[in-house]
Amino acid sequence: MARRARRGVVAGLAAALLLGVVGTLVTVPDTAADRRGARAVPPAGPAVQPVRTTAGERVVQILAHPDDDLFFMNPDTAQSLATGRSLTSVYLTAGEADGVNARRDDPDPPAPDKAAYAEARQNGIRAAYAEMATGDRTSPWSRSAVRTAGGGSAELDTLRAKPWISLVWVQLREAGSVNGDRPHSLRGLWDGRVDSLGSQLSSGTPVREDFAYTKRQVVETVAGLLERFRPTFVRIQDPTPGRTAKGTYSDHQDHLYGARFAQAALARYAAVPGHPAFGVQTYLGYATGRLPRTLGPADAAAKLRTLETYAWTDGADHCGDPAGCGDRKVAARPAGHGWAQTVRHTRGESTTWAQPGPGGTAWAFSVLDRRLAVWHRAGPTAGWTGPRLTGDGGIDGGVTSVRLPDGRIAVLGTRTTLGARAADYRRDVVLSVQRSRGGDFGPWASLGTPERDDESGTSAISAPAAVVDPTGRLRVFVRDSAHRLTGRTGLPGGGWEPWTPLGGTGLRGDPVAATDASGRHTVFVPTPSSVLAWSQSGPGGPLAGPMRTGLPATTLALNATADARGGGIRLWYRVPVTGEVRAAHFGGAPGVPGTGERGGAVGAGAAGAPRTGIAGKAKGAPGAEAGTASGGAAGRGTAGMFVPVVSFVASTGVAGFGPVGSGGDLLAVRSRTGVLATTRTQARPRPVPVTEPEAGAGAGWTEGGFLLAGAPAGLPGGIAAIGLDGTLHWTPSGRPRTAQLP
């Protein structure tokens, strides 16, 4: 009773009506269970002023638990906070676990209290966000209860010093188990095993009454919050993380199904008239700790400091709440299982979303509102027009494009179908082709999926890569949920061959493909320790592989381009931890290494000695042995291998993660601060100095003034990139400062 009284007093101070989306979600039909679960909305106190939002980019993050953002989305979260633009984090569950707020090794843990533990986790999140945004973990928040479009109430917290920063606590029950059978959970609700999921209110929340939501009401609640905060960019967890070798989910079940509820809410929100177009980014969860690190020491240390604040590692009573000022369960291991040293996007890593046309024309493509967004440039000096949204919805973030022999452009991506039943959820590869050269794009055509069903692998396929034969046949490649490469080829008279397994084990990330000047195709796919290749011995020949490249571990984000300065293909990648840029040149046929005509691989070495051949495993990668050769010197072939020569691009100080965009004489990357960084290569490159400069953003690199969504794409005349507000940014050749590419 005392708990209810405290809620009533606090909730009576302030409450607000959220403008939610009301109506029927076509993929979640009205059922008797929905009608039984409906209940009267609890009375609210006096209305509060709407939360302040800013012009330009507005970010909403949807998480299953408190701390998912700090473990799996940071430093992206901190970068958004630093911009002074709107950011709202929505937590679907209370994260109450077993209710014991103590380290596992605590000899005298407190008695279980789920409401108090949920409150302590909230206090930890408020402290972490306040510290990231203001430098002071005690910077105060305003807490209020707000009605939701789903018929219940949520807690809304606003940082007083920066009122465009908000936290929303939906406070549903969590599963309490990573993989265990818990019908009363987001998973059980999504699958229809329970009609409704009840609330778990924290001990200090201003929400006064418990509630229960049906599946439809959870979707309505999240869609209503999206309408309230009107994001231009939404971050969610990975809805298709895959399964382990033992058949269990590779991520927490709440992460997976929370992300699927977010997808359903985004589908509903996309139909609301007048909303700003939005992009979506998804983030890998638990599995990212077993992959090469993507953050440098300074960024990893900053991420860890934030986690330590959340975990209340110093034990100081800075919040004055008997529930506690943070999550003591995390205090024993605030870095998680390697999660503080890395972050990984699972969509939108393509660098081939722009295509040149005749006479300096160009096209660029992205996904906004879950639909294909198209920009066009009518000539080399013309401005870009767009975006124009076309086609049906459901398209996942990130697309790739290829030019067909007749000059038309084909765009490929993946599409998520939610369906009316849980078993209907699926992802398939889709294709849209221009109706005529320079014309509009046709409807999406499904190429299907190599997956048997969603249950077997959670639809964990990669984004597609594609190449085109001189005859016009399109060849498409994806990594399947078993971490193998699969492909499908178009038939000359129309139609498609079946999906065909192409081998490989332990593949991660997205495949990339390129065609060299002779017409020979090569496909590359990263693994946690190297890169595998599939290639033709000559144009039109069969695709052989997988072949070892001898390359070290990468950050798993690749880009392959035809070598503009000669034969062969350049594979662009980044070194784990440092984020430095490397270019691997594959010349000649498989089994013949690169010729080394670019001067070999040159980098920082002992006593100024250059290194040639293959760089060793990068620091931060599993089994890393920095500086060792793993493929022999250049010029010596190895059976079963396709050996390149590696060039070291001067990029110390830029850091960051994600793929390298290459267009004409420009390179572009996501820098360690999350913004676009560009540099210009020289037409007649020279080996870079042995010791690279440390100051600033990196010698020869220019940083942009906007946070990057997805990856940069290259065109002959410059670099295209998209910001978190959906704006296309264009960097023409000649604008960045000059760096050297050996």
C-alpha positions in Angstrom: 0.0 0.0 0.0 2.9 2.4 0.8 4.3 1.7 -2.6 0.9 2.6 -4.3 0.7 5.7 -2.2 4.1 6.9 -3.3 3.2 6.3 -6.9 0.0 8.3 -6.5 1.7 11.3 -5.0 4.4 11.4 -7.6 2.1 10.7 -10.5 -0.3 13.4 -9.4 2.4 16.0 -10.0 2.5 15.6 -13.8 1.2 13.5 -16.6 0.8 14.0 -20.3 -1.3 12.6 -23.1 0.8 10.9 -25.7 -0.6 11.4 -29.2 -0.7 7.7 -30.2 -1.7 5.9 -33.3 -5.2 4.4 -32.9 -6.5 1.8 -35.3 -6.0 -1.8 -36.5 -2.6 -3.2 -37.3 -3.1 -5.3 -40.3 -0.4 -7.8 -39.4 -1.8 -8.2 -35.9 -5.5 -8.7 -36.4 -8.1 -7.9 -33.7 -8.8 -11.0 -31.6 -10.9 -12.0 -28.7 -7.8 -11.9 -26.6 -7.2 -8.3 -27.5 -10.8 -7.4 -26.5 -10.4 -9.3 -23.2 -7.1 -7.5 -22.5 -8.5 -4.0 -23.0 -8.9 -2.0 -19.8 -9.7 1.5 -18.8 -6.9 3.9 -18.8 -5.9 4.9 -15.2 -6.7 8.5 -14.4 -4.0 11.0 -14.9 -3.0 14.2 -13.1 -2.5 17.6 -14.6 -1.1 17.6 -18.1 2.6 18.6 -18.5 4.2 20.5 -21.3 5.2 18.4 -24.3 8.8 17.2 -24.3 11.0 19.5 -26.3 12.4 18.2 -29.6 14.8 19.8 -31.9 14.8 20.6 -35.6 16.9 18.4 -37.9 17.8 14.9 -36.8 15.8 13.2 -34.0 16.8 9.8 -32.8 14.7 7.2 -31.0 16.3 4.1 -29.6 14.1 1.1 -28.7 15.6 -1.4 -26.2 14.4 -4.5 -24.4 16.2 -3.7 -21.1 18.0 -0.9 -19.3 21.7 -1.2 -20.3 21.2 -2.6 -23.8 21.9 0.8 -25.2 25.1 1.2 -23.1 26.4 -2.3 -24.0 25.4 -2.6 -27.7 24.6 0.8 -29.1 27.3 3.0 -27.5 29.3 5.0 -28.6 26.5 5.9 -31.2 24.3 6.9 -28.3 26.9 9.2 -26.8 27.6 10.7 -30.2 24.0 11.6 -30.6 23.9 13.2 -27.1 26.9 15.3 -28.0 25.1 16.9 -31.1 22.5 18.8 -29.0 19.8 17.1 -31.0 16.8 15.2 -29.7 17.4 11.7 -28.4 14.8 9.4 -26.7 15.4 5.9 -25.4 12.4 3.6 -25.0 12.8 0.6 -22.6 10.2 -2.1 -23.2 10.7 -4.2 -20.1 11.6 -3.3 -16.5 14.6 -5.6 -16.5 13.6 -6.8 -13.1 15.4 -10.2 -13.4 15.3 -12.0 -10.0 15.0 -8.7 -8.1 18.4 -9.0 -6.3 20.5 -5.9 -6.8 23.9 -7.4 -6.0 27.1 -8.7 -7.5 27.2 -12.5 -7.9 30.0 -12.7 -5.4 28.3 -10.6 -2.8 28.4 -12.6 0.5 25.3 -10.9 1.9 23.0 -10.0 -1.0 19.7 -8.1 -0.2 16.4 -9.9 -0.3 14.7 -10.1 -3.8 12.7 -7.0 -4.6 11.8 -6.7 -8.3 10.3 -3.3 -8.0 13.3 -1.9 -6.2 15.8 -3.6 -8.6 13.9 -2.1 -11.6 14.2 1.3 -9.9 17.9 0.9 -9.3 18.4 0.1 -13.0 16.5 3.2 -13.9 18.6 5.3 -11.5 21.7 3.8 -13.2 20.5 4.8 -16.7 19.6 8.3 -15.6 23.0 8.8 -14.1 24.8 7.4 -17.2 22.8 9.6 -19.6 23.2 12.7 -17.4 26.9 12.1 -17.2 27.2 11.6 -21.0 25.2 14.7 -21.7 26.3 17.1 -19.0 29.4 15.6 -17.3 27.4 15.3 -14.1 25.7 12.1 -13.2 23.5 13.9 -10.6 22.1 16.3 -13.2 18.3 16.1 -12.3 15.5 14.6 -14.3 11.8 15.4 -14.3 9.7 12.2 -14.0 6.0 12.0 -15.1 3.4 9.4 -16.0 2.1 9.6 -19.6 -0.8 7.7 -21.2 0.0 5.4 -24.1 -1.8 4.6 -27.2 -2.0 1.0 -26.0 -4.3 1.9 -23.1 -1.9 2.0 -20.2 0.7 4.4 -18.8 4.4 4.8 -19.2 7.0 6.8 -17.3 8.6 9.7 -19.1 11.8 11.2 -17.8 13.3 14.4 -19.2 16.8 15.8 -18.4 16.1 19.2 -17.1 19.5 20.7 -18.3 18.8 19.4 -21.8 15.1 18.8 -22.2 15.5 17.3 -25.7 16.9 14.2 -24.0 14.2 11.8 -22.8 13.8 8.3 -21.4 10.6 6.3 -21.6 9.9 3.3 -19.4 7.1 1.0 -20.7 7.7 -1.4 -17.7 6.6 -4.7 -19.1 7.8 -7.9 -17.5 11.0 -9.3 -18.8 11.6 -13.0 -19.6 14.2 -13.5 -16.8 16.1 -16.0 -19.0 18.3 -15.7 -22.1 16.8 -18.8 -23.8 14.6 -20.5 -21.2 10.9 -21.2 -21.8 9.1 -18.2 -20.4 5.6 -17.9 -21.8 5.0 -14.6 -19.8 7.5 -12.6 -21.9 7.8 -10.6 -25.1 8.5 -13.9 -26.9 5.5 -15.6 -25.4 3.3 -12.6 -26.3 4.6 -12.4 -29.9 4.2 -16.1 -30.4 0.6 -16.1 -29.0 1.3 -18.3 -26.0 -0.2 -15.7 -23.7 -3.0 -13.3 -24.4 -1.4 -10.4 -22.6 1.8 -9.4 -20.7 1.6 -7.7 -17.4 3.6 -4.8 -16.1 6.4 -4.7 -13.5 6.4 -1.2 -12.1 9.5 0.2 -10.4 9.3 1.3 -6.8 9.6 5.0 -7.5 7.7 5.3 -10.8 5.0 7.9 -11.1 2.8 5.3 -12.9 0.1 4.5 -10.4 -1.6 1.4 -11.6 -0.5 -1.9 -13.0 -1.6 -2.9 -16.5 -1.4 -5.7 -19.1 -0.9 -5.3 -22.8 -1.9 -7.6 -25.6 0.4 -8.0 -28.6 -1.6 -5.4 -30.5 -1.4 -3.0 -27.5 2.3 -3.2 -27.3 2.6 -2.3 -31.0 0.2 0.6 -30.5 2.1 1.8 -27.5 5.5 1.9 -29.3 3.9 3.4 -32.5 2.3 6.1 -30.3 5.7 6.9 -28.8 7.2 7.1 -32.3 4.5 9.6 -33.3 5.1 11.6 -30.2 8.8 12.0 -30.7 8.8 12.0 -34.6 12.2 10.5 -35.2 14.3 10.8 -38.4 16.4 7.8 -37.3 15.5 4.8 -35.2 18.0 2.4 -33.5 16.8 -1.1 -32.6 18.3 -4.4 -31.6 18.8 -7.2 -34.1 15.5 -9.0 -34.8 17.4 -11.8 -36.6 20.5 -12.7 -34.6 20.6 -16.4 -35.5 21.2 -19.4 -33.4 24.2 -21.0 -31.9 25.6 -24.4 -32.8 23.6 -25.8 -30.0 20.4 -24.5 -31.4 19.8 -21.8 -28.8 19.3 -18.1 -29.7 22.7 -16.3 -30.0 21.2 -13.3 -28.3 18.7 -12.7 -25.4 15.2 -13.6 -26.3 14.0 -10.2 -25.1 16.4 -8.5 -27.5 15.1 -10.5 -30.5 11.4 -10.1 -29.8 11.7 -6.6 -28.5 13.2 -5.7 -31.9 10.4 -7.5 -33.7 7.8 -5.5 -31.7 9.8 -2.4 -32.7 9.6 -3.5 -36.4 5.8 -3.9 -36.1 5.5 -0.5 -34.5 7.6 1.1 -37.2 5.4 -0.5 -39.9 2.4 1.1 -38.2 4.1 4.5 -37.7 5.2 4.6 -41.4 1.5 4.7 -42.4 0.9 7.9 -40.2 0.3 10.9 -42.5 2.7 13.8 -42.2 5.5 12.0 -40.2 9.1 12.7 -41.1 10.8 10.0 -43.1 13.0 7.8 -41.0 15.9 5.4 -41.3 16.6 2.4 -39.1 19.8 0.9 -37.8 20.0 -2.5 -36.1 22.7 -3.6 -33.6 24.2 -6.9 -32.8 23.9 -8.1 -29.2 25.7 -10.8 -27.2 27.6 -12.2 -30.2 29.5 -9.0 -30.8 31.8 -9.8 -27.9 33.1 -12.9 -29.8 34.1 -10.9 -32.9 37.0 -8.6 -33.6 36.9 -5.3 -31.6 35.9 -2.2 -33.4 36.7 0.5 -30.8 40.0 2.1 -30.0 41.4 2.3 -26.5 40.1 5.8 -25.8 36.6 5.1 -27.1 36.4 1.7 -25.2 37.5 3.5 -22.0 34.8 6.1 -22.4 32.2 3.4 -23.0 33.4 1.5 -19.9 33.2 4.6 -17.8 29.6 5.0 -18.7 28.9 1.4 -17.9 30.6 1.8 -14.5 28.4 4.8 -13.8 25.4 2.7 -14.6 26.7 -0.2 -12.5 27.2 2.1 -9.5 30.7 0.7 -9.0 31.7 3.3 -6.5 28.7 2.7 -4.2 28.3 6.4 -3.4 24.8 7.4 -2.5 24.5 10.1 -5.2 20.8 9.5 -5.8 19.3 9.3 -2.3 17.1 6.4 -3.2 17.0 3.3 -0.9 16.5 1.1 -4.0 20.1 2.0 -5.0 21.8 4.2 -7.6 22.6 1.6 -10.2 22.8 -2.0 -11.3 25.1 -3.9 -9.0 24.7 -7.1 -11.0 26.7 -5.3 -13.7 29.3 -4.0 -11.2 31.2 -7.3 -11.2 31.8 -7.1 -14.9 30.9 -3.7 -16.3 32.6 -4.4 -19.6 30.3 -7.4 -20.1 31.7 -10.2 -22.3 33.9 -7.9 -24.4 30.9 -5.7 -25.2 32.6 -2.5 -24.0 35.3 -2.8 -26.6 33.0 -3.0 -29.6 29.8 -2.0 -31.4 28.4 -3.6 -34.6 25.7 -2.7 -37.0 23.8 -5.6 -38.6 22.2 -3.6 -41.5 23.1 -0.8 -43.8 26.8 -1.6 -44.4 26.6 -1.5 -48.2 28.9 0.9 -50.0 27.3 0.2 -53.5 24.1 2.1 -53.1 25.1 4.8 -55.7 25.5 4.3 -59.5 26.9 6.6 -62.2 25.1 7.2 -65.4 26.1 8.6 -68.8 27.1 12.2 -69.1 27.8 12.7 -65.4 24.4 11.7 -64.3 24.1 9.6 -61.1 21.6 7.8 -58.9 21.7 7.1 -55.2 19.5 4.8 -53.1 18.7 4.3 -49.4 15.8 3.1 -47.3 13.5 5.6 -45.6 10.1 4.7 -44.1 11.0 1.1 -44.9 10.7 2.0 -48.6 13.2 2.6 -51.4 14.4 6.2 -51.4 15.8 7.5 -54.7 18.0 10.5 -55.4 19.0 11.6 -58.9 21.6 14.0 -60.4 20.9 15.1 -63.9 24.5 16.1 -64.8 28.0 16.6 -63.5 27.3 20.1 -62.2 23.6 19.6 -61.4 22.4 19.3 -57.8 20.8 16.2 -56.4 17.1 15.9 -56.3 15.1 13.6 -53.9 14.5 11.6 -52.0 11.5 10.1 -53.8 10.0 7.1 -51.9 8.9 4.3 -54.2 7.8 0.7 -53.9 6.1 -1.2 -51.1 7.3 -1.2 -47.5 9.1 -3.7 -45.3 12.6 -3.1 -46.8 15.4 -3.5 -44.4 18.0 -0.8 -44.0 20.7 -0.8 -46.6 20.5 -1.7 -50.3 23.0 -2.5 -53.0 22.9 -1.7 -56.7 24.4 -2.9 -60.0 24.2 -1.6 -63.6 22.9 -4.0 -66.2 24.4 -4.2 -69.7 21.5 -2.2 -71.2 22.2 0.7 -68.9 19.4 0.1 -66.5 20.0 -0.1 -62.7 19.0 -3.0 -60.5 18.6 -2.4 -56.7 18.7 -5.3 -54.3 18.0 -5.6 -50.6 16.2 -7.7 -48.0 12.5 -7.4 -47.0 11.0 -8.3 -43.7 7.4 -9.7 -43.7 5.8 -9.6 -40.3 2.6 -11.5 -41.2 -0.5 -12.1 -39.2 1.0 -15.0 -37.3 4.3 -15.4 -35.6 5.2 -18.2 -38.0 4.7 -15.8 -40.9 7.8 -13.8 -40.0 10.4 -14.0 -42.7 13.1 -12.1 -44.6 13.6 -12.5 -48.4 16.0 -11.1 -50.9 14.2 -8.6 -53.2 15.0 -6.9 -56.5 13.8 -3.7 -58.2 14.8 -2.9 -61.8 14.4 0.4 -63.7 11.6 0.1 -66.2 13.8 2.0 -68.8 17.2 3.5 -68.8 17.0 6.6 -66.6 13.4 5.8 -65.8 11.3 4.9 -62.7 11.8 1.7 -60.8 9.5 -1.3 -61.0 7.9 -3.1 -58.1 10.0 -5.3 -55.8 10.3 -8.9 -57.0 11.2 -11.6 -54.4 14.1 -13.8 -55.0 13.2 -15.9 -52.0 15.5 -16.9 -49.2 18.0 -19.8 -48.7 16.4 -20.3 -45.3 14.0 -23.2 -44.6 11.9 -21.1 -42.2 12.3 -18.5 -39.5 12.3 -20.9 -36.6 15.4 -22.8 -37.7 17.7 -19.8 -38.0 15.7 -16.6 -37.1 16.0 -15.5 -40.7 19.6 -14.4 -40.1 20.6 -13.8 -43.7 23.0 -11.1 -44.8 22.4 -8.3 -47.2 22.9 -9.4 -50.8 25.9 -8.8 -53.0 25.5 -9.0 -56.8 27.5 -9.0 -60.0 26.3 -9.0 -63.7 27.6 -11.2 -66.5 28.2 -9.7 -69.9 25.2 -11.6 -71.1 23.1 -9.7 -68.5 22.7 -12.6 -66.1 22.5 -11.4 -62.5 24.3 -13.4 -59.8 23.3 -12.8 -56.2 25.1 -13.9 -53.0 24.1 -13.9 -49.4 25.4 -15.4 -46.2 22.8 -17.7 -44.6 22.1 -18.4 -41.0 24.4 -21.4 -41.0 27.3 -18.9 -41.8 27.8 -20.3 -45.3 27.7 -18.5 -48.7 24.8 -19.2 -50.9 24.0 -17.9 -54.4 21.3 -17.6 -57.0 21.7 -16.9 -60.7 19.2 -15.4 -63.2 18.3 -17.4 -66.3 18.7 -16.0 -69.8 15.0 -16.3 -70.6 13.8 -15.0 -67.2 13.4 -16.9 -64.0 16.0 -18.0 -61.5 18.1 -21.0 -60.6 17.5 -22.3 -57.1 19.6 -21.0 -54.2 22.8 -23.0 -54.2 25.2 -23.5 -51.3 28.7 -22.3 -52.2 30.5 -23.4 -49.0 32.5 -21.7 -46.4 32.2 -22.0 -42.6 32.1 -19.4 -39.9 31.2 -16.5 -42.2 30.2 -13.2 -40.6 29.0 -9.9 -41.9 27.9 -9.2 -45.5 29.5 -10.6 -48.7 30.9 -8.1 -51.2 31.5 -8.7 -54.9 33.3 -7.0 -57.7 34.1 -7.6 -61.4 37.6 -6.7 -62.7 38.4 -5.2 -66.1 38.5 -8.6 -67.8 35.0 -9.5 -66.6 36.1 -11.9 -63.9 33.9 -12.0 -60.7 35.2 -12.3 -57.2 33.2 -12.6 -54.0 34.7 -11.9 -50.5 33.2 -12.8 -47.1 34.8 -12.1 -43.7 35.3 -14.5 -40.9 36.3 -13.6 -37.3 39.9 -14.3 -38.2 40.4 -13.6 -41.9 38.6 -13.2 -45.3 37.6 -16.0 -47.7 37.3 -15.5 -51.5 35.4 -17.1 -54.3 36.5 -16.3 -57.8 36.4 -17.2 -61.5 39.6 -18.4 -63.3 38.3 -16.3 -66.2 35.2 -14.5 -67.4 32.2 -16.8 -67.7 34.0 -19.6 -65.7 32.6 -21.3 -62.7 33.0 -19.6 -59.3 35.7 -21.5 -57.3 36.1 -21.3 -53.6 36.2 -20.8 -50.8 39.9 -19.8 -51.0 42.0 -18.5 -48.2 43.4 -15.0 -48.7 45.8 -15.0 -45.8 44.4 -11.6 -44.7 44.3 -10.9 -41.0 41.1 -10.2 -39.1 39.1 -7.2 -40.1 36.2 -5.4 -38.5 34.0 -7.5 -40.8 32.9 -4.6 -43.0 34.3 -4.9 -46.5 34.2 -3.1 -49.8 35.4 -4.5 -53.1 36.1 -2.4 -56.2 37.6 -3.0 -59.6 41.1 -1.5 -59.5 40.9 1.8 -61.3 44.7 1.9 -61.8 45.2 -1.5 -63.4 43.9 -5.0 -63.4 42.5 -6.9 -60.6 40.3 -6.0 -57.6 41.0 -3.9 -54.5 39.4 -5.1 -51.2 39.1 -2.3 -48.7 38.9 -3.1 -45.0 39.7 -1.7 -41.6 42.0 -3.0 -38.8 40.3 -4.1 -35.6 40.8 -1.7 -32.6 42.6 1.0 -34.6 40.2 1.4 -37.5 43.1 2.0 -39.8 42.3 1.6 -43.6 43.9 -1.2 -45.6 43.6 -2.0 -49.3 44.3 -5.6 -50.5 45.1 -5.8 -54.2 44.1 -9.1 -55.9 45.7 -9.3 -59.3 45.5 -12.1 -61.8 43.7 -15.4 -61.4 43.1 -17.3 -58.2 46.3 -18.9 -56.8 48.4 -16.0 -58.2 49.1 -13.3 -55.7 49.1 -9.6 -56.4 52.1 -8.4 -58.4 53.2 -5.7 -55.9 53.5 -3.0 -58.6 52.1 -0.5 -56.1 55.2 -0.8 -54.0 54.2 -3.6 -51.7 52.6 -3.2 -48.3 54.2 -0.5 -46.3 53.4 0.3 -42.7 54.9 1.1 -39.4 57.6 -1.4 -38.7 60.6 -1.9 -36.5 63.6 0.3 -37.4 61.6 1.8 -40.3 61.7 -1.5 -42.3 58.8 -1.8 -44.7 56.7 -5.0 -44.7 55.7 -6.7 -47.9 53.2 -9.5 -48.6 50.4 -10.1 -46.2 49.9 -8.2 -43.0 49.6 -10.4 -39.9 46.5 -10.8 -37.7 45.4 -7.5 -36.2 45.6 -6.7 -32.5 42.2 -7.3 -31.0 41.3 -10.2 -33.2 40.9 -13.7 -31.9 44.3 -15.4 -31.9 45.9 -12.1 -33.0 49.7 -12.2 -33.6 50.6 -8.7 -34.8 53.2 -8.4 -37.4 53.4 -12.1 -38.5 53.2 -13.1 -42.2 50.4 -15.5 -43.0 50.6 -16.0 -46.7 54.2 -15.8 -47.8 55.9 -12.9 -49.6 54.3 -11.4 -52.7 54.9 -13.2 -55.9 54.7 -16.7 -54.5 51.4 -18.5 -55.1 49.8 -21.0 -52.6 47.5 -23.8 -53.5 43.9 -23.1 -52.4 44.7 -19.5 -51.8 44.0 -16.2 -53.5 46.8 -14.0 -52.1 46.8 -10.2 -52.3 49.3 -7.4 -51.7 48.2 -5.1 -48.9 48.6 -1.4 -49.0 48.6 0.7 -45.8 46.5 3.9 -46.1 47.7 6.7 -43.9 44.8 6.8 -41.4 46.1 6.8 -37.9 44.0 9.1 -35.7 40.8 8.6 -37.8 39.8 5.4 -36.1 36.1 4.4 -36.2 34.4 1.3 -37.7 32.4 0.3 -40.7 33.3 -0.1 -44.4 35.5 2.1 -46.6 33.8 4.0 -49.4 35.9 4.5 -52.6 35.0 6.8 -55.5 37.4 8.1 -58.1 40.3 9.5 -56.1 38.4 9.7 -52.8 38.2 7.4 -49.8 35.6 7.8 -47.1 35.0 6.2 -43.7 33.0 6.6 -40.5 35.4 8.3 -38.1 35.7 7.5 -34.4 33.3 10.5 -33.7 30.7 9.0 -35.9 31.0 11.6 -38.7 32.1 11.2 -42.3 35.8 11.4 -42.9 37.2 11.8 -46.4 40.7 11.8 -48.0 42.0 12.0 -51.5 44.4 9.5 -53.0 47.1 10.4 -55.5 47.0 9.3 -59.2 50.6 8.1 -59.0 50.7 6.8 -55.4 53.9 6.4 -53.3 54.5 4.3 -50.2 53.3 6.1 -47.1 55.8 7.1 -44.5 56.8 4.4 -42.1 55.5 6.4 -39.1 52.1 7.8 -39.6 51.1 11.1 -37.9 49.0 10.9 -34.7 47.4 14.4 -34.4 43.9 15.4 -35.2 41.6 13.4 -37.3 44.5 11.9 -39.2 46.8 13.6 -41.6 45.1 14.2 -45.0 41.6 13.4 -43.7 38.7 15.9 -43.5 35.8 15.3 -41.1 32.2 16.3 -42.0 29.8 18.0 -39.6 27.1 15.3 -39.5 26.6 11.9 -38.0 26.7 9.2 -40.6 23.8 6.8 -41.2 25.0 3.6 -42.8 28.2 3.7 -44.9 29.5 6.1 -47.6 29.2 5.2 -51.3 31.6 6.2 -54.0 31.0 7.6 -57.5 33.6 8.6 -60.1 33.2 12.3 -59.1 32.9 12.0 -55.3 31.5 10.5 -52.2 27.8 10.2 -51.2 26.7 9.8 -47.6 23.5 10.1 -45.7 23.0 11.8 -42.3 20.7 10.8 -39.5 18.1 13.3 -40.8 17.8 11.4 -44.1 19.8 14.1 -46.0 22.1 13.1 -48.8 25.5 14.7 -48.5 27.9 15.0 -51.5 31.6 15.4 -51.3 33.0 16.2 -54.8 36.6 15.2 -55.8 39.2 17.9 -54.9 37.5 19.1 -51.8 39.2 17.0 -49.1 42.9 17.4 -48.2 45.3 14.9 -49.8 46.5 11.6 -48.4 48.7 9.1 -50.0 47.6 5.6 -51.1 50.5 3.2 -52.0 
